[in-house]
C-alpha cells in the first residue's frame, strides 16, 4: 500500500456527496469578483465544486451553496450565466 497516491476528492455543493475531483465541475470566483467555470481546475481564485448534474446545480442555487462557498452574495444573473456555460452541451437538441 505504501507509495500509492490517493486521488483527490471534493464535495458537491448540491448533493453534498464526495466524488473524484476530475469528475466534477469547478466554479471559480477570481480576485476581481468574476465568476466562471474552470475546466482546467487551475484558475486563480476561490473554487467550489458541483456534480455534472443539473439537479445538483439547482439544489446548490436554492440552498445558497455557492454563496456559502464564496462567502458573498450572488445575483440571479450570475447563476443563469453559470448554468448556461456548464450545461450548454446538454441543452443542445440532438440532430437525427
N, C-alpha and C positions, 0 to 999 in steps of 0.2 A: 504494500500500500504506500510505502514511502516513495516520494518523487512524483506521485500522481497529482496533477493540478486539478483543483476544484473549479468548476465552471461558475462564473458569476451569475447570481440570480437577483432579480428585482421584483418588487411588489407592484401589482397593478393598482392604480388609483380607483378603478371601478369595482372589480370583483374582490379586491384585497387578497388575492392569492399570488404566490410566488411562481415565477416562470424564469426560464433561462433569459438572460439579458438580450441575447441575439434574436430571440423570438418576439421581442416587444418593440414598441414604437416609443422613441424618446421625444418628448416635447421640451423645448428649452426656452428659458427667458434670458435674453442676452443682458449684459450690463447696461445697455441702453433701453431696457424695458420693452424689447421687441420679442414677441412670441413667435416661434416657428417650429416646424417638425425637423428633427435632426436625424437624417437617415444614416449618417456616418457614426454617430454616437460620440463624436469628438469635439463638437462645437463648444465654444466657451459659453459659460453661463450656468444657471441653475437648471437642472434637469428633473423631469418627472416621467414615469413610465406608464404606459397603457397597453392593454392587450390589443391584438389586431381584430377587435370585435366592436362593432358599433354600439352594441348594448352596454358594454363596459364604458365607452366614451360618454354615452348619455347618463349613465349612473354617476360617473365622476363629476359630470357637469351639475347634475341635480343635487348631489350631496356635497358640492363645493370642494371636491378633492384637489383640483388644480389650484384653487385659491389657498388651500392649506399648504400644499407643497411649495408654492411660490411665495407664500406669505404676503400676498397682495390681491386686491380685488381685480376681477376680470370682467370686461363688458361682454354682452351677448355677441357682439360683432366679432370679437376675438375667438370665441368658441366656434362660431359659424365658419370663420376662415380656417381654423384648425381642422374642423370636421371635413370641410371640402378638400383640404390638402391631404389628409390621411386616407380618406375613403373615396378619392376621385376615381380610382380604377374599378372599384366595386359598383359605383353608381352608373358607370357607362353601360348602355344597353348592348347586349350581345348581338352580333350580326350573324345571320344564318346563311 
